[in-house]
Amino acid sequence: MKRNLFRLLGLLIVVISAIALFFIYHFPEQTPSINKRAHSTVQSTNETKVKKSYPVTLFFHGYGGTRYSMGGMVQRLTRHYQAIHTLDLVIQPDGQIQEKGSFQAGQQPILINVLFADNKNNEWNQADWIKQVLLYIKNHYQVNEVNLVGHSMGGVSIFRYLFTYSMQSNDLPHVAKYIAIAAPFNEFLDSFSQQNQTELLQNGPAEESTRYQDFANQIAQMPTDVKVALFAGKLSADELDDGTVPLSSALAVNALLASHGNQVQTKIFTGIHAQHSALHANGKVDAAVAKFLWPEKNEEK
């Protein structure tokens, strides 16, 4: 009797084991597919981090400048920071724009070199032309956010554009960051004979030009969300200018911007390569431009 009972139990165990093996083979556990989905989510998140969108950056030359003025900087940034030089835009005095190149969107910084056909005109007309250029790239290429970089007079004209037009219309691209390289904001007055650098940065220039006074009177029109960098050159420890623009003039609007609520930083370059027309050919200036515009790309290097 016991022997038959053991045989029955043994047969039952064999049947149960067979059934279990059948289900394991035909219906594998679901854990691998859950892990697969989790891995896909992480991968998607990583892809989102990599695919950062950068504002289009436009470069503006100074008084009498040509496409070579800022063109060298544009090419070096293209080589060393995986940016894309996509267009040269030439704006005529009547507002007509000619383009050379082919605009292409991408996940790398897009660079545009802007040229004034009348390259010795005043800052008011140049501010108008900057507006036309920005309208053009928004209407033709759906560019909604930009960075602006200007050398010398180009930096002054950008500043005038910012508080003259940038808050007037939603048709214009939003300006995220603005770099002025050796821009004579206080014309060619050197206020360091009356104050030191710390006093200038905290209080503004001791002697004010007509241009500076105009900026001070209209600073309320400056968008406060624009981040600003003021770059300046001095030839030596004793020569407080770049051979053309006094250091105090290039840094003159720091106090104006800071008191208005803008984030602003200053950087001074020294030596023979800090000469006025050499600043836009200076590799250290390139690096400072890239660090300010694309800090995350500097972290990758």
C-alpha positions as a Python dict, from the first residue, in 0.01 Angstrom:
ca = {
    (1, 'M'): (0, 0, 0),
    (2, 'K'): (283, 236, 96),
    (3, 'R'): (472, 141, -217),
    (4, 'N'): (176, 239, -435),
    (5, 'L'): (142, 567, -246),
    (6, 'F'): (510, 655, -307),
    (7, 'R'): (474, 568, -674),
    (8, 'L'): (171, 796, -699),
    (9, 'L'): (353, 1083, -526),
    (10, 'G'): (654, 1036, -755),
    (11, 'L'): (433, 1041, -1064),
    (12, 'L'): (261, 1356, -935),
    (13, 'I'): (599, 1531, -885),
    (14, 'V'): (706, 1439, -1238),
    (15, 'V'): (380, 1577, -1384),
    (16, 'I'): (409, 1903, -1185),
    (17, 'S'): (773, 1947, -1292),
    (18, 'A'): (682, 1890, -1656),
    (19, 'I'): (404, 2147, -1638),
    (20, 'A'): (639, 2399, -1472),
    (21, 'L'): (906, 2346, -1738),
    (22, 'F'): (644, 2395, -2010),
    (23, 'F'): (540, 2735, -1873),
    (24, 'I'): (898, 2849, -1813),
    (25, 'Y'): (996, 2760, -2168),
    (26, 'H'): (692, 2906, -2342),
    (27, 'F'): (628, 3207, -2112),
    (28, 'P'): (964, 3352, -1997),
    (29, 'E'): (960, 3595, -1703),
    (30, 'Q'): (890, 3958, -1787),
    (31, 'T'): (1183, 4110, -1599),
    (32, 'P'): (1417, 4135, -1905),
    (33, 'S'): (1161, 4337, -2101),
    (34, 'I'): (1116, 4574, -1805),
    (35, 'N'): (1492, 4623, -1786),
    (36, 'K'): (1501, 4683, -2158),
    (37, 'R'): (1244, 4959, -2129),
    (38, 'A'): (1434, 5117, -1842),
    (39, 'H'): (1756, 5110, -2045),
    (40, 'S'): (1579, 5276, -2337),
    (41, 'T'): (1457, 5554, -2112),
    (42, 'V'): (1806, 5625, -1983),
    (43, 'Q'): (1944, 5619, -2332),
    (44, 'S'): (1676, 5863, -2448),
    (45, 'T'): (1759, 6095, -2157),
    (46, 'N'): (2127, 6088, -2249),
    (47, 'E'): (2043, 6166, -2610),
    (48, 'T'): (1841, 6467, -2492),
    (49, 'K'): (2144, 6598, -2303),
    (50, 'V'): (2368, 6560, -2607),
    (51, 'K'): (2125, 6727, -2844),
    (52, 'K'): (2154, 7074, -2692),
    (53, 'S'): (2024, 7362, -2900),
    (54, 'Y'): (2249, 7670, -2914),
    (55, 'P'): (2141, 8023, -3005),
    (56, 'V'): (2272, 8137, -3344),
    (57, 'T'): (2572, 8370, -3292),
    (58, 'L'): (2622, 8676, -3512),
    (59, 'F'): (2953, 8865, -3538),
    (60, 'F'): (2981, 9237, -3624),
    (61, 'H'): (3301, 9413, -3730),
    (62, 'G'): (3418, 9760, -3625),
    (63, 'Y'): (3461, 10088, -3809),
    (64, 'G'): (3595, 10026, -4159),
    (65, 'G'): (3588, 9651, -4107),
    (66, 'T'): (3564, 9378, -4371),
    (67, 'R'): (3465, 9014, -4378),
    (68, 'Y'): (3817, 8933, -4260),
    (69, 'S'): (3781, 9140, -3942),
    (70, 'M'): (3566, 8889, -3753),
    (71, 'G'): (3599, 8617, -4016),
    (72, 'G'): (3920, 8482, -3865),
    (73, 'M'): (3758, 8444, -3524),
    (74, 'V'): (3459, 8274, -3682),
    (75, 'Q'): (3685, 8024, -3860),
    (76, 'R'): (3890, 7949, -3548),
    (77, 'L'): (3578, 7895, -3339),
    (78, 'T'): (3455, 7664, -3614),
    (79, 'R'): (3774, 7456, -3597),
    (80, 'H'): (3833, 7445, -3224),
    (81, 'Y'): (3478, 7437, -3085),
    (82, 'Q'): (3294, 7230, -3349),
    (83, 'A'): (3083, 7529, -3447),
    (84, 'I'): (2937, 7573, -3796),
    (85, 'H'): (3007, 7886, -4002),
    (86, 'T'): (2695, 7882, -4209),
    (87, 'L'): (2649, 8230, -4362),
    (88, 'D'): (2805, 8565, -4441),
    (89, 'L'): (2539, 8836, -4457),
    (90, 'V'): (2605, 9173, -4623),
    (91, 'I'): (2353, 9446, -4548),
    (92, 'Q'): (2327, 9742, -4782),
    (93, 'P'): (2243, 10098, -4667),
    (94, 'D'): (1888, 10053, -4800),
    (95, 'G'): (1838, 9743, -4584),
    (96, 'Q'): (1876, 9488, -4862),
    (97, 'I'): (2062, 9177, -4751),
    (98, 'Q'): (2286, 8955, -4960),
    (99, 'E'): (2394, 8620, -4830),
    (100, 'K'): (2687, 8395, -4906),
    (101, 'G'): (2671, 8034, -4797),
    (102, 'S'): (2383, 7811, -4702),
    (103, 'F'): (2210, 7823, -4366),
    (104, 'Q'): (2195, 7491, -4188),
    (105, 'A'): (2048, 7409, -3852),
    (106, 'G'): (2224, 7162, -3628),
    (107, 'Q'): (2315, 7061, -3276),
    (108, 'Q'): (2643, 7257, -3286),
    (109, 'P'): (2669, 7638, -3249),
    (110, 'I'): (2577, 7818, -3573),
    (111, 'L'): (2790, 8123, -3662),
    (112, 'I'): (2702, 8411, -3897),
    (113, 'N'): (2948, 8683, -4000),
    (114, 'V'): (2763, 9012, -4066),
    (115, 'L'): (2912, 9285, -4285),
    (116, 'F'): (2798, 9644, -4329),
    (117, 'A'): (2838, 9747, -4694),
    (118, 'D'): (2877, 10104, -4568),
    (119, 'N'): (3135, 10009, -4308),
    (120, 'K'): (3202, 10362, -4180),
    (121, 'N'): (2850, 10470, -4098),
    (122, 'N'): (2726, 10579, -3754),
    (123, 'E'): (2597, 10364, -3469),
    (124, 'W'): (2231, 10470, -3517),
    (125, 'N'): (2219, 10346, -3877),
    (126, 'Q'): (2411, 10036, -3787),
    (127, 'A'): (2160, 9964, -3509),
    (128, 'D'): (1885, 9986, -3774),
    (129, 'W'): (2078, 9745, -3995),
    (130, 'I'): (2128, 9502, -3708),
    (131, 'K'): (1752, 9502, -3662),
    (132, 'Q'): (1705, 9424, -4033),
    (133, 'V'): (1954, 9137, -4014),
    (134, 'L'): (1779, 8983, -3714),
    (135, 'L'): (1438, 9015, -3879),
    (136, 'Y'): (1585, 8852, -4189),
    (137, 'I'): (1719, 8542, -4013),
    (138, 'K'): (1398, 8503, -3815),
    (139, 'N'): (1174, 8531, -4121),
    (140, 'H'): (1392, 8321, -4351),
    (141, 'Y'): (1536, 8063, -4112),
    (142, 'Q'): (1305, 8069, -3807),
    (143, 'V'): (1586, 8180, -3575),
    (144, 'N'): (1426, 8274, -3244),
    (145, 'E'): (1729, 8322, -3017),
    (146, 'V'): (2070, 8476, -3086),
    (147, 'N'): (2401, 8578, -2932),
    (148, 'L'): (2565, 8899, -3057),
    (149, 'V'): (2942, 8963, -3067),
    (150, 'G'): (3082, 9299, -3176),
    (151, 'H'): (3431, 9442, -3206),
    (152, 'S'): (3489, 9814, -3147),
    (153, 'M'): (3217, 10016, -3324),
    (154, 'G'): (3027, 9692, -3382),
    (155, 'G'): (2999, 9647, -3004),
    (156, 'V'): (2867, 10002, -2963),
    (157, 'S'): (2609, 9954, -3242),
    (158, 'I'): (2484, 9630, -3084),
    (159, 'F'): (2443, 9808, -2751),
    (160, 'R'): (2242, 10083, -2918),
    (161, 'Y'): (2029, 9821, -3096),
    (162, 'L'): (1955, 9644, -2768),
    (163, 'F'): (1789, 9937, -2594),
    (164, 'T'): (1645, 10090, -2911),
    (165, 'Y'): (1470, 9791, -3067),
    (166, 'S'): (1498, 9460, -2886),
    (167, 'M'): (1206, 9522, -2648),
    (168, 'Q'): (979, 9677, -2912),
    (169, 'S'): (862, 9374, -3105),
    (170, 'N'): (807, 9000, -3068),
    (171, 'D'): (906, 8970, -3433),
    (172, 'L'): (1272, 9001, -3336),
    (173, 'P'): (1480, 8710, -3204),
    (174, 'H'): (1551, 8709, -2834),
    (175, 'V'): (1910, 8808, -2748),
    (176, 'A'): (2059, 8568, -2494),
    (177, 'K'): (2419, 8691, -2468),
    (178, 'Y'): (2616, 8993, -2589),
    (179, 'I'): (2994, 9035, -2606),
    (180, 'A'): (3158, 9375, -2670),
    (181, 'I'): (3526, 9358, -2760),
    (182, 'A'): (3712, 9689, -2716),
    (183, 'A'): (3397, 9895, -2772),
    (184, 'P'): (3439, 10270, -2704),
    (185, 'F'): (3129, 10317, -2490),
    (186, 'N'): (3270, 10642, -2346),
    (187, 'E'): (3414, 10741, -2683),
    (188, 'F'): (3789, 10800, -2643),
    (189, 'L'): (3793, 10957, -2296),
    (190, 'D'): (4037, 10804, -2048),
    (191, 'S'): (3887, 10848, -1702),
    (192, 'F'): (4171, 10669, -1520),
    (193, 'S'): (4344, 11000, -1463),
    (194, 'Q'): (4057, 11073, -1222),
    (195, 'Q'): (3968, 10730, -1085),
    (196, 'N'): (4101, 10376, -1056),
    (197, 'Q'): (3961, 10064, -1218),
    (198, 'T'): (3761, 9955, -914),
    (199, 'E'): (3591, 10294, -893),
    (200, 'L'): (3512, 10281, -1264),
    (201, 'L'): (3353, 9937, -1244),
    (202, 'Q'): (3146, 10031, -939),
    (203, 'N'): (3041, 10385, -1029),
    (204, 'G'): (3092, 10438, -1402),
    (205, 'P'): (3333, 10688, -1562),
    (206, 'A'): (3428, 11006, -1378),
    (207, 'E'): (3417, 11194, -1708),
    (208, 'E'): (3120, 11117, -1934),
    (209, 'S'): (3106, 11157, -2311),
    (210, 'T'): (2788, 11246, -2499),
    (211, 'R'): (2760, 10883, -2611),
    (212, 'Y'): (2783, 10750, -2258),
    (213, 'Q'): (2528, 11002, -2129),
    (214, 'D'): (2288, 10891, -2401),
    (215, 'F'): (2334, 10528, -2297),
    (216, 'A'): (2279, 10620, -1931),
    (217, 'N'): (1958, 10808, -2013),
    (218, 'Q'): (1816, 10510, -2204),
    (219, 'I'): (1944, 10215, -2002),
    (220, 'A'): (1589, 10144, -1881),
    (221, 'Q'): (1513, 10016, -2232),
    (222, 'M'): (1786, 9750, -2207),
    (223, 'P'): (1644, 9396, -2160),
    (224, 'T'): (1762, 9274, -1820),
    (225, 'D'): (1782, 8908, -1924),
    (226, 'V'): (2069, 8970, -2168),
    (227, 'K'): (2397, 8839, -2025),
    (228, 'V'): (2685, 9071, -2110),
    (229, 'A'): (3063, 9036, -2134),
    (230, 'L'): (3290, 9339, -2176),
    (231, 'F'): (3636, 9253, -2315),
    (232, 'A'): (3913, 9512, -2323),
    (233, 'G'): (4281, 9532, -2410),
    (234, 'K'): (4579, 9716, -2268),
    (235, 'L'): (4924, 9710, -2423),
    (236, 'S'): (5116, 9686, -2095),
    (237, 'A'): (5086, 9741, -1722),
    (238, 'D'): (5155, 10109, -1778),
    (239, 'E'): (4960, 10160, -2102),
    (240, 'L'): (4593, 10154, -2006),
    (241, 'D'): (4456, 10132, -2359),
    (242, 'D'): (4478, 9904, -2661),
    (243, 'G'): (4640, 10171, -2874),
    (244, 'T'): (4301, 10305, -2984),
    (245, 'V'): (4032, 10259, -2717),
    (246, 'P'): (4105, 10346, -2352),
    (247, 'L'): (4053, 10060, -2109),
    (248, 'S'): (3819, 10282, -1907),
    (249, 'S'): (3599, 10337, -2214),
    (250, 'A'): (3572, 9969, -2303),
    (251, 'L'): (3459, 9894, -1946),
    (252, 'A'): (3256, 10212, -1896),
    (253, 'V'): (2906, 10059, -1904),
    (254, 'N'): (2975, 9788, -1644),
    (255, 'A'): (2815, 9988, -1360),
    (256, 'L'): (2520, 10091, -1580),
    (257, 'L'): (2442, 9731, -1668),
    (258, 'A'): (2494, 9591, -1320),
    (259, 'S'): (2271, 9852, -1155),
    (260, 'H'): (2007, 9787, -1421),
    (261, 'G'): (2000, 9416, -1333),
    (262, 'N'): (2199, 9258, -1615),
    (263, 'Q'): (2453, 8988, -1545),
    (264, 'V'): (2780, 9141, -1662),
    (265, 'Q'): (3141, 9030, -1652),
    (266, 'T'): (3465, 9196, -1762),
    (267, 'K'): (3792, 9058, -1892),
    (268, 'I'): (4115, 9240, -1975),
    (269, 'F'): (4381, 9115, -2216),
    (270, 'T'): (4736, 9245, -2194),
    (271, 'G'): (5033, 9262, -2430),
    (272, 'I'): (5107, 9315, -2795),
    (273, 'H'): (4822, 9083, -2899),
    (274, 'A'): (4581, 9302, -2702),
    (275, 'Q'): (4631, 9583, -2952),
    (276, 'H'): (4295, 9708, -3078),
    (277, 'S'): (4292, 9542, -3422),
    (278, 'A'): (4472, 9233, -3291),
    (279, 'L'): (4211, 9149, -3028),
    (280, 'H'): (3981, 8975, -3276),
    (281, 'A'): (4282, 8768, -3392),
    (282, 'N'): (4387, 8674, -3038),
    (283, 'G'): (4347, 8307, -2943),
    (284, 'K'): (4291, 8399, -2578),
    (285, 'V'): (4001, 8619, -2684),
    (286, 'D'): (3863, 8329, -2889),
    (287, 'A'): (3873, 8108, -2580),
    (288, 'A'): (3702, 8373, -2367),
    (289, 'V'): (3430, 8419, -2629),
    (290, 'A'): (3368, 8043, -2643),
    (291, 'K'): (3369, 8007, -2264),
    (292, 'F'): (3113, 8284, -2224),
    (293, 'L'): (2884, 8170, -2508),
    (294, 'W'): (2912, 7791, -2466),
    (295, 'P'): (3039, 7703, -2116),
    (296, 'E'): (2924, 7342, -2153),
    (297, 'K'): (3146, 7294, -2459),
    (298, 'N'): (3445, 7409, -2256),
    (299, 'E'): (3362, 7142, -1999),
    (300, 'E'): (3382, 6881, -2278),
    (301, 'K'): (3732, 6993, -2385),
}
